[in-house]
Amino acid sequence: MRSFIVVGNLATTTPDFSLEDIPGTSGRLDILCRCINSAFVLSHGIRKDVQVFLVLRGGSAPKTVHLRGGELRHLNPDERTTAALLKKALALEADGEWRRATPGIFVRAGDLADLQVWGEGTTYYLREDGIDHRDAITAADGTFVLGDHIGLSAEDEAFLEGLDAKIVSVGPKSLHADHCIVLVNNELDRIEATVQEGSSRDEAVR
Ligand SMILES: C[S@@+](CC[C@H](N)C(=O)[O-])C[C@H]1O[C@@H](n2cnc3c(N)ncnc32)[C@H](O)[C@@H]1O
C-alpha cells in the first residue's frame, strides 16, 4: 500500500466554504484536492493500492479525512468535484471513530500523531533539502508525508524524526505538493515494474 499524508495547516474542518472560490474560502483546500487527484487518478482509472490522509488544521480542532483507492467512487479529475466530496465528509459529525461520507471517503477527529499508518513500512518526509528519493526509496510502497503551501511545523518535524522518517527530495526545485506526489507515484511504479519484470524473467528461466 502507498500512503500519502498531506498536512493542511489552514484547511477548513467545516463544510462552510464556497465551491465557486475554493482557494479563497477553505484555507487552501484546493491544494489538498490536487493532491488527491495526483495520488489516485490514472489516465483510465483510479489507483487501488493508494490511500490518502488529509490532516485539516484550520478549525477549532483538527480533523482527518481518509480516502481509500480500493473503494473510491465519483472521483473526477477536476478540483470542484473533489472539493464537493470533501464538503460532504466535513458535514458529518467527527469524533474518534471513522465515519463514511461517500464510498472510499471517511472522516474523524484527530491530527498527524493519531494516524494508524506509522510503523507500516518506511516513512518518508518529503522536503526540498532531503536526500534524493531515487537513492532512498527501494520498495514500491511506503508512507509519504508532505506539507501544504506553509510546509510542516517544527513540532511535526520532531514527530517524524521520532519515527525515524527518511527525509527525501524529489528534485532540486521547490514544487507543489501534488506534483511531488506524481513524481513519487511514478518512481514507485518504476520500481514495481522492475520487480515484476524480474519475476517474469525468473519464471521463464525455470
Ligand atoms: C509548496 S511546498 C512548501 C513550500 C515551502 N517548503 C514552504 O514551507 O513555504 C509544499 C510541500 O511540497 C513538498 N516539496 C516541494 N518541493 C519538494 C522537493 N523538491 N522535494 C521534496 N518535497 C518537496 C514538501 O513536502 C513541501 O512541504
The ligand as a Gaussian input file, in Angstrom:
#p B3LYP/6-31G(d) Opt

LIG

0 1
 C        4.951000      24.303000      -1.958000
 S        5.883000      23.222000      -0.961000
 C        6.085000      24.159000       0.505000
 C        6.917000      25.340000       0.286000
 C        7.956000      25.624000       1.365000
 N        8.564000      24.402000       1.876000
 C        7.374000      26.392000       2.496000
 O        7.303000      25.883000       3.616000
 O        6.975000      27.531000       2.272000
 C        4.722000      22.009000      -0.431000
 C        5.341000      20.721000       0.009000
 O        5.827000      20.023000      -1.129000
 C        6.929000      19.225000      -0.765000
 N        8.034000      19.581000      -1.658000
 C        8.118000      20.641000      -2.505000
 N        9.229000      20.559000      -3.255000
 C        9.857000      19.419000      -2.897000
 C       11.053000      18.776000      -3.315000
 N       11.833000      19.269000      -4.246000
 N       11.367000      17.591000      -2.731000
 C       10.577000      17.047000      -1.766000
 N        9.444000      17.624000      -1.336000
 C        9.095000      18.787000      -1.871000
 C        7.198000      19.460000       0.714000
 O        6.586000      18.439000       1.463000
 C        6.526000      20.803000       0.946000
 O        6.128000      20.963000       2.276000

